Amino acid sequence: MTPVFLFLLLGWALSSVPDDTSLPPEVHPRAGVTRLRLDSLGVTFIARKNAYRGGPAESADADILSPKSVNVSPDGSKFYVNSLEGMRTVVYDAQSGGKRKVIRHRFDTAHVALWAPPSGFFPFRHERLHPDFFSGKPVESCFSHEGACLWVPYYRRDYDKNAVEPSAMAVIDTRRDTIVRLFETGPLPKMVACSPDGKTIAVTHWGDNTVGLIDISAPDMADWHFRACVVVDYRLPLDFPADQAVNRDIGSGYCLRGTLFSPDGKYLFVSCMGRGGGIAVIDLAQGRYLGRLTGMMSNIRHLILSRGRVYLTINGKGYVQSLSMAALEEAAEGLRASGKTVFPTQGWKSCKVPAGARTLVASPDGRYLFVACNHDSKIAVVDARSMRMLGAVDADSYPVGLAISPDGRRLYATSQGRGGRGGNAVDIFRIDYR
């Protein structure tokens, strides 16, 4: 067997994500009826955007094609949905729910001036006449410059079926909801995050165990540039066969995903969802990989910081785990001082939630966590202090992305679909605090 095949087989064997044949039946809860009532809060499914077969006509929206993620503007006025297979970002008014704009991620000769100069970090493996003429598949997003910019990486360029070439990332001017800059990235970029001081953008490359760091400190966008491409242990060789499709969702090394800056901007923490597990630690000042922290469960997908605590989701088994940021930073210092490549952490608190825990968000006061549980088509509610699940509300099958409004009163969930089932829906929930 070839090394690549062994890599893919190992990635498959170590994955704890339930396969599509084991998924529960597709469900579509009723808006205005589906709700969760708790002593301290209520969650009510109030509206949806849908493009699934047989969906309600009054909420039909043809632009909702495999929606991967959703993000709410910092001022709460708009929410942005990334339709992965639709290759577009859909902008909605948060108050009325009406569609404001559709941003299409298709590039040709008219967009040449948008490209930042090549960094030299991401060479193409194969010659192509016009490599920058493509349609991009938008994955996640983050805001910078107090919400004036939205960064959207592309899962891959549409011509690159095995994701062996550099992908790209767009910068959207949210005042006009127009793409104003394009950056190259490594293969299969997934998560993107902005540093607390607003001077650095980090993008994790699922496809080859690297993390890109972009300096955005200059006032002029033309001066923004990649300052480093950090390798986590080893750069995955991309010698996949060109004549057959390869499943790059698995077998991609560490499958780097969740991305979190420490509050002081000293460290970048990146979850390793694939083989090996743990959290990779990058020294931001030096742009240097230090090693991995272990001690938490494997198959980490998402990382957030709320009220001084780090929360993460364990995808396949369905868990949320928590540790103070101070303890995580202390472990990072221990990793640096020890000179080891792997360093254990202790003190994690765990909470069981339905299987397939994907994205999680926290209420503004930090008291509650909301978790998109893909396998069971639920949005779970967790008490962040006691780390106990309080309940769960039904969502369109199978939820993956999640965002909460700045006032904590609206929750948005994307249902991308799996194995040709479910998906093509964005659910909107009202949260009532008591």
BELRA-V218564 format. One record per backbone hydrogen bond with DSSP energy under -0.5 kcal/mol. NH is the residue of the N-H (numbers start at 1). CO is the residue of the C=O. If there is no record, write none. Layout:
nh=NH co=CO
nh=NH co=CO
This chain:
nh=6 co=2
nh=7 co=3
nh=8 co=4
nh=9 co=5
nh=10 co=6
nh=11 co=7
nh=12 co=8
nh=13 co=9
nh=14 co=10
nh=15 co=11
nh=15 co=12
nh=22 co=19
nh=23 co=20
nh=24 co=375
nh=32 co=45
nh=33 co=30
nh=34 co=30
nh=36 co=43
nh=38 co=36
nh=38 co=41
nh=42 co=432
nh=43 co=36
nh=44 co=430
nh=45 co=34
nh=46 co=44
nh=46 co=428
nh=47 co=428
nh=49 co=426
nh=50 co=59
nh=51 co=424
nh=52 co=424
nh=55 co=52
nh=59 co=56
nh=60 co=57
nh=61 co=50
nh=64 co=61
nh=65 co=63
nh=66 co=64
nh=68 co=82
nh=69 co=82
nh=71 co=80
nh=73 co=78
nh=76 co=73
nh=79 co=92
nh=80 co=71
nh=81 co=90
nh=82 co=69
nh=83 co=81
nh=83 co=88
nh=84 co=66
nh=84 co=82
nh=85 co=65
nh=86 co=65
nh=87 co=83
nh=87 co=84
nh=88 co=83
nh=89 co=103
nh=90 co=81
nh=91 co=101
nh=92 co=79
nh=93 co=98
nh=94 co=77
nh=94 co=92
nh=95 co=77
nh=97 co=93
nh=100 co=91
nh=101 co=91
nh=103 co=89
nh=104 co=102
nh=105 co=87
nh=106 co=104
nh=107 co=134
nh=111 co=108
nh=112 co=109
nh=114 co=111
nh=115 co=112
nh=116 co=182
nh=131 co=128
nh=133 co=130
nh=134 co=107
nh=134 co=132
nh=136 co=105
nh=137 co=156
nh=138 co=136
nh=139 co=153
nh=140 co=190
nh=142 co=151
nh=144 co=149
nh=147 co=144
nh=148 co=145
nh=149 co=144
nh=150 co=172
nh=151 co=142
nh=152 co=170
nh=154 co=168
nh=155 co=137
nh=155 co=153
nh=158 co=135
nh=160 co=157
nh=161 co=159
nh=163 co=160
nh=167 co=185
nh=167 co=186
nh=169 co=183
nh=170 co=152
nh=171 co=181
nh=172 co=150
nh=172 co=170
nh=173 co=178
nh=174 co=148
nh=174 co=172
nh=176 co=173
nh=177 co=173
nh=178 co=173
nh=180 co=171
nh=181 co=171
nh=182 co=114
nh=183 co=169
nh=185 co=167
nh=189 co=154
nh=189 co=186
nh=190 co=204
nh=193 co=202
nh=195 co=200
nh=198 co=195
nh=201 co=214
nh=202 co=193
nh=203 co=212
nh=204 co=191
nh=205 co=210
nh=206 co=188
nh=206 co=204
nh=207 co=187
nh=208 co=205
nh=209 co=205
nh=210 co=205
nh=211 co=230
nh=212 co=203
nh=213 co=228
nh=214 co=201
nh=215 co=225
nh=216 co=199
nh=216 co=214
nh=221 co=219
nh=223 co=220
nh=224 co=221
nh=225 co=215
nh=227 co=213
nh=228 co=213
nh=230 co=211
nh=232 co=209
nh=233 co=231
nh=234 co=232
nh=236 co=208
nh=236 co=234
nh=240 co=238
nh=244 co=241
nh=248 co=246
nh=250 co=247
nh=255 co=252
nh=257 co=271
nh=258 co=301
nh=260 co=269
nh=262 co=267
nh=265 co=262
nh=268 co=282
nh=269 co=260
nh=270 co=280
nh=271 co=258
nh=272 co=278
nh=273 co=255
nh=273 co=271
nh=274 co=254
nh=275 co=253
nh=277 co=274
nh=279 co=293
nh=280 co=270
nh=281 co=291
nh=282 co=268
nh=283 co=288
nh=284 co=266
nh=284 co=282
nh=285 co=266
nh=287 co=283
nh=288 co=283
nh=290 co=281
nh=291 co=281
nh=292 co=341
nh=293 co=279
nh=294 co=343
nh=295 co=296
nh=300 co=272
nh=301 co=313
nh=304 co=311
nh=306 co=309
nh=309 co=306
nh=310 co=323
nh=311 co=304
nh=312 co=321
nh=313 co=302
nh=314 co=319
nh=315 co=299
nh=315 co=313
nh=318 co=314
nh=319 co=314
nh=320 co=351
nh=321 co=312
nh=322 co=349
nh=323 co=310
nh=325 co=308
nh=326 co=308
nh=328 co=324
nh=329 co=325
nh=330 co=326
nh=331 co=327
nh=332 co=328
nh=333 co=329
nh=334 co=330
nh=335 co=331
nh=336 co=332
nh=337 co=333
nh=338 co=334
nh=339 co=335
nh=340 co=335
nh=343 co=292
nh=345 co=294
nh=349 co=322
nh=351 co=320
nh=353 co=318
nh=356 co=315
nh=356 co=316
nh=357 co=314
nh=357 co=315
nh=358 co=356
nh=358 co=372
nh=359 co=400
nh=361 co=370
nh=363 co=368
nh=366 co=363
nh=369 co=382
nh=370 co=361
nh=371 co=380
nh=372 co=359
nh=373 co=371
nh=373 co=378
nh=374 co=356
nh=374 co=372
nh=375 co=355
nh=376 co=355
nh=377 co=373
nh=377 co=374
nh=378 co=373
nh=379 co=393
nh=380 co=371
nh=380 co=378
nh=381 co=391
nh=382 co=369
nh=383 co=388
nh=384 co=367
nh=384 co=382
nh=385 co=367
nh=387 co=383
nh=388 co=383
nh=390 co=381
nh=391 co=381
nh=393 co=379
nh=395 co=377
nh=397 co=27
nh=400 co=414
nh=401 co=414
nh=403 co=412
nh=405 co=410
nh=408 co=405
nh=411 co=429
nh=412 co=403
nh=413 co=427
nh=414 co=401
nh=415 co=425
nh=416 co=398
nh=416 co=414
nh=417 co=398
nh=418 co=421
nh=421 co=418
nh=423 co=397
nh=424 co=415
nh=425 co=415
nh=426 co=49
nh=427 co=413
nh=428 co=47
nh=429 co=411
nh=430 co=44
nh=431 co=409
nh=432 co=42
nh=432 co=430
nh=433 co=431
nh=434 co=40
